[in-house]
């Protein structure tokens, strides 16, 4: 296996950035239920304090903007002061904006790049030195199957997720020899406030709670990539192997776009 298996969550120190809604919130709830100590971060302080009310002794609310290195550094200091370190950081922050080539919104595109890519790099710049100093721990990055290959309406979103896939791969090469695990999370369609805006049919749509279960299981398996639901993601992984001409024809036929 490429990563240490995480089987026991009781007492484990987990920091989830992007925990106010969607998969991040469901994952926080799942880990709290398993006895982990969970620090939760996002810009919405009210949502984080609602999570901390579930089990105050095990949940640390750290409201912050993940695009701010200073706020991330302050959050890490508070976490380390409280618990002495971090065993796993899960970077769930992200946004989505459908876009086609003939309707590029530069402001929205820059916002996607800032939230989906720049904030992850800001987080890594804060976390990596801490984990290297500890000599253990791990980082999980949440990308998407939209990063596998180009898809209609994902002009900028897909590009940001492809960047995260590459980033996670390189991160593993840099950190695994130092005893630090790196996981890549690639969900398919998950029902969240972001996907609720999609105007098209989403095949194999699952709940955020089911997505959280897949992530927990994947972290326990030791695999590098955690992708789900497999009845959907396995097909997309296979599509990556096709020549461009075949791939483009299949995607147009399947989506009608």
N, C-alpha and C positions, 0 to 999 in steps of 0.2 A: 504493500500500500504506500501511496505517496505522502500521506499525512498520518499523524497519530490519531488513533480512534478515540472519540469522546463518547464514553458509555455511561459514565456517572456524572450527573449534573449537580448533585447536592453540594452546596458551598462554592461552586465554581463561579468565578468573577467574569461576568460578560458585559460588554459595553455595546449596545445597539444604537447606532446613529441612523436616524430616520425611523423612529419608533412610534410616531404619533398616530399613524393610520396604516391600513393595508397590511401587507405581509409583515412589516417590521413590528407593528403592534401585536399581531397574532403570534409572532415568534416570541416576543417578550412575554406574553401571557403563558405560552407553552413552557418556556424555561422557568418562569416563576413557579408554575405548578409543579415542576420537577425538582424544586429546591435550590435552583441557582440564585446567586445574587446578581441582579440585573440593573445596570445603569442604563437609563433611557434618555436619548437626546433627540431633539427636533426643535423647531422654532416655536411650536405651540406649547406653551407652559401648562395651560389648563389640561390638555390631553395627557401630558406626562405626569402631572400630579394626580390625575385620575388613576393612572396605572400604579403609581406609588401607593395609593390607598388600598390596593389589592393585598399587599403584604409589606407594610412600611419598614419592617426590619430587614427586608431583602431587596428593596427597590430604591434606587437613588435617582431622583429626577435631576437632569442636567440640561436645562433649556439652553440652546445655543444655535447659532447659524453656522452650519458646516462649511460655508464658504469663507469663514473667518478663522485664520490660523490662530489668532490671539484667543478667541473664544474656545477653540478646540484645546489649546494648551491649558487654559484655565480649567476646562472640564476635566482633562486628564489629571491635573494636580489635585482637584477635589476628589476624584475617584481614588487616586493612589493614597491620598491622606486618609480616606475612609477605610479602604480595604487592603492597602499595601501593594497593589499591583493589578494587572488585568490578565486574565487567562485567554480570553477570546474577544476580539472586536469584530462586529458584523456591520459592514457598511451598506446599509439599505437605502440611503438617500437617493432620490431620483425623481424625475418628472417626465412627462410625455406630452408631445404636441404633434398631432398628425400634420404632415406637410407633403406637398407635391412640388415638382420642379417648377411649375408655372405659377406657384403661389408662395414663393419663399418669403418668409417673414424674418428679416435679419435680427430684429430685436428678440423674437421668440427663439430663434436659432442660438443666439448668444446665451440666452437664459438656460437653454438645454445644455449647452457646453459647460456653463458655469456650474450648474447643479449636478449634472450626471458625470462630469469628468473632473473639472477643476476642484470641486469640493472633496472628491475622493482622494485626489493627490494631496490636498491640504491635510486631510485626515491621516494619510500614510506618513506624511512628513512629521507629524506629531507622534504617531503610534510606533513607527519602526524603531526609533532610538530607544523607546521604553522597552519594547520586547527584546531587542538586541541586548540591552543592559541586563534584563532579567535572564536571558539565555533560554527562554521558553515562551510558550503561548502561541497564539495564532490569529490570523486575519482572514475573514471571509468577505469577498466582494460580490455584490449582487449585480449581475449583468442581465442578459435576456437572450432567448433564442433569436430575437430580432437582430442580434449581433452576428449570427452565423453567416448570413448572406443578405444581399439587398432584397427588400420587400416593399411593395407599394405602400404609400402613406408614411413610410418610416425614413424619409430622406435624411433627416438630421438625427432623429432618435436612434435609428439603427446604427448610424455611424458612431454615436457616443457609446453604444453598447458593444460594438466591435472593438472600440478602443479599450474598454474595460476588460474584455477577454484577453487581448494582447497584454495589457497591464498585469493581470493576474498571473499569466504564464511567466512573464519576466520576473515578477515578484517572487514566485515560487523558486525560480532558478537562483535568485539572490539570497533568499532567506532560509530555504530548507536545510542547507548545510550548517546553518547556525542554530538548528533545533526549533525553528519556528514554522508552524503549519500555515499553509495558504490554500484556501478553498475558493472555487469559482461556482457561483450559484446562477444557473440559467433557467428561470421559470418560463413556462409557456403562458397561456392566458389565465390570469387570476382575477377574480372579481374584486375590484378595489375602486375607490373613488376615481382613480385615473382611467381605468378601463371602462367604467360606467359611461364615459363620454364617447366611446367608440361607436360609430354608426353602422358597423358591419357585424355579421355573425362571427363569433369567436369559437372555433372548434375546441373541444375538450376543456371548456372553461371549468375551473375549480374554485373553491372558496379559499380565502386567505388562511383559514384554519387548516385546511388540507395542505396548502403550500408549506405552512410552518411545520407540519408533521414530516413532510418530505425533507425539509432542511435538517431537522433534528436527526432523522434517520441517516441522512447523507453525512452529517458530521460524525456520526457514530461508525460509519463504514470505513473511513480512512481514504476514500476516493478524493481525487483532486476536483473533479467536476460533479456538481449536484444538479441534475436536470430533471424536470418533471412538468406535467405528467408524462410518463414514458410512452404511453400509447400515442402521444402527439410528438414529443421531442425526438424520439428515435427516427421518425420519418424525416424530420428537419435535419438531423445529423447526417442521414444518408444523402439528402439533397446536396450537401456540401461537396460531395464527391463527384457530382455530375458536371460534364462540360457545360460551358456557359450557354451554348445554343439550346441544349436540351433543358437546362434549368430555366432559362427565360421563358421558353414555350410552356413548360409545366406551370410556372407561377402565374402567367397570364391566363391560362386555361382555368386554374383553380380559383383565382380571385376575381376574374372578369375585369381586372383593372389594367 
